[in-house]
Amino acid sequence: MSTAVVAVHFQNDVLDPEGRIEAGLEREDSRRAALIKAARRLLAGARKRGIPVVSVGIEFRRGYLGVVQNSPMIRAAVQRRALVEGSWGAEFHPQLRPRRGELVVRHSRINAFHGSDLELALTSLGATQLLIAGVATHSAVEATARHAADLGYDVRVAADACAAADPELHAASLRALALHVERVASVDELLGELDGAGG
């Protein structure tokens, strides 16, 4: 089984305390360091094992041209002037940015597959199993993981490399995902399982 990591929305506007989106972490959230540490372990562990990492970034055209604001989360991003293409906020967080040569997918909705070439990127890698992590658990991560499962991927969600500003929503989303995807577990558990399965 060929594995790929899908890292969803690890961007400055989402993760940095000065970022304009607080769906994943509020400005003074004490969980920020733990989330970044777990996500770094996931990315480093994947790279060490030769597992490709696909970084997914959400961004909008300047002036928000063509943005359909039928979602409160999308409207909030527009109102806060967040995630504009080419801006600091749309860049990947410095501790979690893709490495040279890694695939990067950009899109402008909640689900990372919608309106993007994520499926094409994963097909080009021959991926059949996905390790998904990102922010926010109850929105982008859940929507992306469910879509991936419906496409036939073996989906595993790295619970400690995900976050939502509301811890109850985070926990509820992980419980719901556990009924829909193959596995919800910690970064260390998932990497250990890969080693046990021979990659």
NORGI-V284328 format. One record per pair of residues at least 4 apart in sequence whose C-alpha atoms are under 7 Angstrom apart, sorted by the first residue. I is the first residue (numbers start at 1). GAP is how many residues later the second one is. D is the distance in Angstrom with one decimal. If there is no record, write none. Layout:
i=I gap=GAP d=D
i=I gap=GAP d=D
This chain:
i=1 gap=127 d=6.1
i=1 gap=128 d=6.5
i=2 gap=124 d=6.4
i=2 gap=125 d=4.8
i=2 gap=126 d=5.4
i=2 gap=127 d=6.0
i=3 gap=48 d=6.2
i=3 gap=124 d=5.3
i=3 gap=125 d=6.2
i=3 gap=126 d=4.6
i=3 gap=127 d=5.6
i=4 gap=47 d=5.7
i=4 gap=48 d=5.1
i=4 gap=49 d=5.9
i=4 gap=123 d=5.9
i=4 gap=125 d=6.5
i=4 gap=126 d=5.1
i=4 gap=127 d=6.3
i=5 gap=47 d=6.3
i=5 gap=48 d=4.7
i=5 gap=49 d=6.0
i=5 gap=125 d=5.7
i=5 gap=126 d=4.7
i=5 gap=127 d=5.9
i=6 gap=47 d=6.1
i=6 gap=48 d=5.0
i=6 gap=49 d=6.0
i=6 gap=124 d=6.7
i=6 gap=125 d=6.1
i=6 gap=126 d=4.8
i=6 gap=127 d=6.5
i=7 gap=47 d=6.2
i=7 gap=48 d=4.8
i=7 gap=49 d=5.9
i=7 gap=125 d=6.1
i=7 gap=126 d=5.3
i=7 gap=127 d=5.6
i=8 gap=47 d=6.3
i=8 gap=48 d=4.9
i=8 gap=49 d=6.6
i=8 gap=125 d=6.1
i=8 gap=126 d=4.3
i=8 gap=127 d=6.3
i=8 gap=133 d=6.8
i=9 gap=5 d=7.0
i=9 gap=47 d=5.8
i=9 gap=48 d=4.9
i=9 gap=49 d=6.3
i=9 gap=125 d=5.9
i=9 gap=126 d=5.8
i=10 gap=4 d=6.7
i=10 gap=5 d=6.4
i=10 gap=82 d=5.7
i=10 gap=83 d=5.9
i=10 gap=86 d=6.6
i=10 gap=124 d=6.2
i=10 gap=125 d=6.8
i=11 gap=4 d=5.9
i=11 gap=46 d=6.9
i=11 gap=78 d=6.6
i=11 gap=79 d=5.9
i=11 gap=80 d=5.6
i=11 gap=81 d=4.0
i=11 gap=82 d=4.8
i=12 gap=4 d=4.9
i=12 gap=7 d=5.7
i=12 gap=76 d=6.8
i=12 gap=77 d=4.7
i=12 gap=78 d=6.3
i=12 gap=79 d=6.0
i=12 gap=80 d=5.9
i=12 gap=81 d=4.9
i=13 gap=6 d=3.6
i=13 gap=7 d=5.0
i=13 gap=8 d=5.5
i=13 gap=69 d=6.6
i=13 gap=70 d=6.4
i=13 gap=76 d=4.2
i=13 gap=77 d=6.4
i=14 gap=5 d=5.7
i=14 gap=6 d=6.9
i=14 gap=7 d=5.1
i=14 gap=8 d=6.5
i=14 gap=10 d=6.7
i=15 gap=4 d=6.5
i=15 gap=10 d=6.9
i=15 gap=78 d=6.9
i=17 gap=10 d=4.9
i=19 gap=70 d=6.4
i=20 gap=60 d=6.2
i=20 gap=62 d=5.6
i=21 gap=56 d=6.7
i=21 gap=61 d=6.9
i=22 gap=4 d=4.9
i=22 gap=5 d=7.0
i=22 gap=143 d=6.5
i=23 gap=113 d=6.1
i=23 gap=141 d=6.0
i=23 gap=142 d=5.3
i=24 gap=111 d=5.3
i=24 gap=112 d=4.5
i=24 gap=139 d=5.3
i=24 gap=140 d=3.9
i=24 gap=141 d=4.6
i=25 gap=4 d=5.9
i=25 gap=7 d=6.9
i=25 gap=138 d=6.8
i=25 gap=139 d=5.9
i=25 gap=140 d=4.3
i=26 gap=139 d=5.6
i=31 gap=4 d=6.2
i=32 gap=4 d=6.3
i=33 gap=4 d=6.0
i=34 gap=4 d=6.1
i=35 gap=4 d=6.1
i=35 gap=125 d=6.3
i=35 gap=126 d=5.3
i=35 gap=127 d=6.7
i=36 gap=4 d=6.0
i=37 gap=4 d=6.3
i=38 gap=4 d=6.3
i=38 gap=122 d=6.1
i=38 gap=123 d=5.1
i=38 gap=149 d=6.6
i=39 gap=4 d=6.3
i=39 gap=122 d=4.7
i=40 gap=4 d=5.9
i=40 gap=56 d=6.3
i=41 gap=4 d=5.7
i=42 gap=4 d=6.1
i=42 gap=145 d=5.8
i=43 gap=4 d=6.2
i=44 gap=4 d=6.0
i=45 gap=4 d=6.3
i=45 gap=146 d=6.9
i=46 gap=4 d=6.2
i=46 gap=5 d=4.8
i=46 gap=6 d=6.9
i=47 gap=4 d=5.5
i=47 gap=5 d=6.6
i=53 gap=49 d=6.5
i=54 gap=48 d=6.6
i=54 gap=49 d=5.0
i=54 gap=50 d=5.7
i=55 gap=43 d=6.3
i=55 gap=48 d=6.5
i=55 gap=49 d=4.9
i=55 gap=50 d=6.2
i=56 gap=48 d=5.9
i=56 gap=49 d=4.8
i=56 gap=50 d=5.8
i=56 gap=56 d=6.8
i=57 gap=48 d=6.3
i=57 gap=49 d=4.9
i=57 gap=50 d=6.5
i=58 gap=25 d=6.8
i=58 gap=48 d=5.7
i=58 gap=49 d=5.0
i=58 gap=50 d=5.2
i=59 gap=24 d=4.8
i=59 gap=25 d=5.5
i=59 gap=26 d=5.4
i=59 gap=31 d=6.0
i=59 gap=47 d=6.8
i=59 gap=48 d=6.3
i=59 gap=49 d=5.5
i=60 gap=4 d=5.8
i=60 gap=23 d=6.1
i=60 gap=24 d=4.9
i=60 gap=25 d=5.6
i=60 gap=48 d=5.9
i=61 gap=4 d=5.9
i=61 gap=23 d=6.0
i=61 gap=24 d=5.7
i=62 gap=22 d=5.9
i=62 gap=23 d=6.6
i=69 gap=5 d=5.7
i=69 gap=6 d=5.2
i=71 gap=4 d=6.2
i=72 gap=4 d=6.0
i=73 gap=4 d=6.4
i=74 gap=4 d=6.4
i=75 gap=4 d=6.1
i=76 gap=4 d=6.1
i=77 gap=4 d=6.1
i=77 gap=5 d=5.1
i=78 gap=4 d=6.2
i=82 gap=7 d=6.6
i=83 gap=4 d=6.9
i=83 gap=6 d=5.3
i=83 gap=7 d=4.5
i=84 gap=6 d=6.0
i=85 gap=5 d=6.1
i=86 gap=4 d=6.6
i=87 gap=4 d=6.7
i=92 gap=4 d=6.6
i=92 gap=5 d=4.9
i=93 gap=4 d=5.6
i=98 gap=4 d=6.1
i=105 gap=11 d=6.8
i=105 gap=12 d=6.6
i=105 gap=13 d=6.1
i=106 gap=10 d=6.5
i=107 gap=5 d=6.5
i=107 gap=8 d=6.2
i=107 gap=9 d=5.3
i=109 gap=5 d=6.5
i=110 gap=29 d=6.5
i=110 gap=30 d=5.0
i=111 gap=29 d=5.4
i=111 gap=32 d=5.1
i=111 gap=33 d=4.9
i=112 gap=4 d=6.9
i=112 gap=28 d=6.8
i=112 gap=32 d=5.5
i=113 gap=5 d=5.5
i=113 gap=6 d=6.6
i=113 gap=31 d=6.5
i=117 gap=4 d=6.1
i=118 gap=4 d=6.2
i=119 gap=4 d=6.1
i=120 gap=4 d=6.1
i=121 gap=4 d=6.5
i=122 gap=4 d=6.3
i=122 gap=5 d=5.5
i=123 gap=4 d=6.1
i=128 gap=25 d=5.3
i=128 gap=26 d=6.2
i=129 gap=24 d=5.6
i=129 gap=25 d=4.5
i=129 gap=26 d=5.9
i=130 gap=23 d=6.7
i=130 gap=24 d=6.2
i=130 gap=25 d=5.0
i=130 gap=26 d=6.1
i=131 gap=24 d=6.2
i=131 gap=25 d=4.9
i=131 gap=26 d=5.7
i=131 gap=27 d=6.7
i=132 gap=13 d=6.9
i=132 gap=24 d=6.2
i=132 gap=25 d=4.8
i=132 gap=26 d=6.1
i=133 gap=8 d=6.6
i=133 gap=24 d=6.0
i=133 gap=25 d=5.4
i=133 gap=28 d=5.5
i=133 gap=29 d=5.4
i=134 gap=7 d=6.0
i=134 gap=27 d=6.3
i=134 gap=28 d=4.8
i=135 gap=5 d=6.5
i=135 gap=6 d=6.3
i=135 gap=27 d=5.6
i=135 gap=28 d=5.5
i=135 gap=29 d=6.6
i=136 gap=4 d=5.7
i=136 gap=5 d=6.1
i=136 gap=26 d=6.6
i=136 gap=27 d=5.4
i=136 gap=28 d=4.9
i=137 gap=4 d=4.9
i=137 gap=5 d=5.9
i=137 gap=25 d=5.6
i=137 gap=26 d=5.3
i=137 gap=27 d=5.5
i=137 gap=33 d=5.6
i=137 gap=36 d=6.5
i=138 gap=4 d=5.5
i=138 gap=26 d=6.7
i=138 gap=31 d=6.2
i=138 gap=32 d=6.0
i=138 gap=35 d=5.2
i=139 gap=4 d=5.9
i=140 gap=4 d=5.9
i=141 gap=4 d=5.9
i=142 gap=4 d=6.0
i=142 gap=31 d=6.9
i=142 gap=35 d=6.9
i=143 gap=4 d=6.2
i=144 gap=4 d=6.1
i=145 gap=4 d=6.2
i=145 gap=10 d=6.6
i=146 gap=4 d=6.2
i=146 gap=34 d=6.9
i=147 gap=4 d=6.3
i=148 gap=4 d=6.6
i=148 gap=5 d=5.6
i=148 gap=7 d=6.9
i=149 gap=4 d=5.1
i=149 gap=5 d=6.5
i=149 gap=6 d=6.0
i=149 gap=32 d=6.2
i=154 gap=28 d=6.1
i=155 gap=26 d=5.4
i=155 gap=27 d=5.4
i=155 gap=28 d=6.8
i=156 gap=25 d=6.6
i=156 gap=26 d=5.8
i=156 gap=27 d=4.7
i=156 gap=28 d=5.7
i=157 gap=26 d=6.4
i=157 gap=27 d=4.8
i=157 gap=28 d=6.5
i=158 gap=4 d=6.8
i=158 gap=26 d=6.2
i=158 gap=27 d=5.5
i=158 gap=28 d=5.2
i=158 gap=29 d=5.2
i=159 gap=25 d=6.2
i=159 gap=26 d=5.5
i=159 gap=27 d=5.3
i=160 gap=26 d=5.5
i=160 gap=27 d=6.6
i=161 gap=26 d=7.0
i=163 gap=7 d=6.2
i=164 gap=5 d=6.7
i=164 gap=6 d=5.1
i=166 gap=4 d=6.4
i=167 gap=4 d=6.2
i=168 gap=4 d=6.0
i=169 gap=4 d=5.9
i=170 gap=4 d=6.3
i=171 gap=4 d=6.3
i=172 gap=4 d=6.2
i=173 gap=4 d=6.1
i=174 gap=4 d=6.1
i=174 gap=10 d=7.0
i=176 gap=4 d=7.0
i=177 gap=4 d=5.8
i=178 gap=5 d=6.2
i=178 gap=6 d=5.7
i=185 gap=4 d=6.2
i=185 gap=5 d=6.4
i=186 gap=4 d=6.2
i=187 gap=4 d=6.1
i=188 gap=4 d=6.0
i=189 gap=4 d=6.1
i=190 gap=4 d=6.3
i=191 gap=4 d=6.4
i=192 gap=4 d=6.2
i=193 gap=4 d=6.1
i=194 gap=4 d=6.2
i=194 gap=5 d=4.7
i=195 gap=4 d=5.3
